[in-house]
Amino acid sequence: MNRKEISEIRGQFKKDGNAIDCICGCYVDNEKNIRMKERRTFLTLSEDEIFKYYEIFKKAMSGPIGKNLHNLDYTIDQELTGEGHKLLLALRDCKLKDDELLDRFYQKVVDNYEYGENYYIVLIHANYDVPGRGTDEIEMDDASEIVYEYILCCVCPVVLSEPGLCYNAVSNSIEERERDWWVELPMNGFLFPAFNDRNADVHSLLYYSKKPEELHSEWIDGCIGGPTPMSFKCQKETFQDILSETLGDDSEYMVVRQVHEELAEMIAEHKEEPEPFQLNKTQVRGILERSGVEPERMEQFDHVYEQIAGEQTTFLASNVVSGKKIDIKTADIKIQVDPMCIDMITTQMIDGRKCLVIPVEENVEVNGLKATVGFAGTLDQ
């Protein structure tokens, strides 16, 4: 799913959305005991409850693609032999009305989701009449020919409220506040099936994780039954390993700088596209060649890429290089540079020492204090 498709479904969670027909819940304590199960018609909830649930559902479809949100594509084997995909499909098709299927799903969550504290599993079933669109991209509600039927699951922490004082209007006094168990916004969740090309795609789902580095792969593998995505941090580290192995220990600063310039330019070029920009092996090779990596180094690139990442692995460009700042580090100093200004930093020999040179045309600031830069010594050309 791209940003537009995610936004379209997320936009259904509002007062006049009315797409949700059923909501189910399961409360699990910190010892993995199921304490409560329920199923209700969504529109019978109070208005306040509905809006609180909308906040939960919106959160489970928020964040950058590739960090908090991941598109998981099932393999043929996972669909034919795996239980996860079959169970999700059956839950959607029964509209969450089959108690036996619900119990199986809840137990799979309990068995595979490692958390250690209380949590609440929320499941909804919904139907969305997808509006048709004219050639001018204007939606036409009366031209709907597709009904997108889906389930959304959220796993929410349940925490004890903080102790404190409150005003009791009945006794007209300040007294100790009664502590309650609060359902917080979700840690993890998923939308199944995915809404690809504005239609249901049962071969894919959208996965959410509040913390990009805590994907809960055991839950994905044991319950959802899909492939675990590569986390934001893992993508960045894997990409850096490929560069390091290809460039070698003696990689030149100018080559490394050019690689990051190429990446920054490509991210900027694809910024407005709805699909997140992915880098495959061919594109990474092109970046290195255009950056001046020596041919003898490029001879081992294919082997390095396959050994470290795998032949078909792609990287989300925004995950492997920051579009905001580039870090330049020495043993004792760290500099953060705007990618648009990276070409201002050059290398020169100064008094017989290798140096990074930053041109200074105006006064600089040290911890917010303006300072005039004096000039001493000469440059060795």
Secondary structure, DSSP 8 states (H G I E B T S, - for coil): --HHHHHHHHTTSSTTT--EEEEEEEEE-TTS-EEEEEEEEGGGS-HHHHHHHHHHHHHTT-S-BTTTEEEEE--HHHHHH-HHHHHHHHHHHTTT--HHHHHHHHHHHHHH---SS-EEEEEEEEEEEE-EE-TT--EEGGG--EEEEEEEEEEEEEEE----EEEETTTTEEEE----EEE-S-SEEEEESEEETTEEETTEEEEEESSTT---HHHIIIII-S-----HHHHHHHHHHHHHHHH-TT--HHHHHHHHHHHHHHHHHTTT-SS--EE-HHHHHHHHHHTT--HHHHTTHHHHHHHHT-TT--EEHHHHS-SS-EEEE-SS-EEEE-GGGGGG-EEEEETTEEEEE----S-EEETTEEE-----S--B-
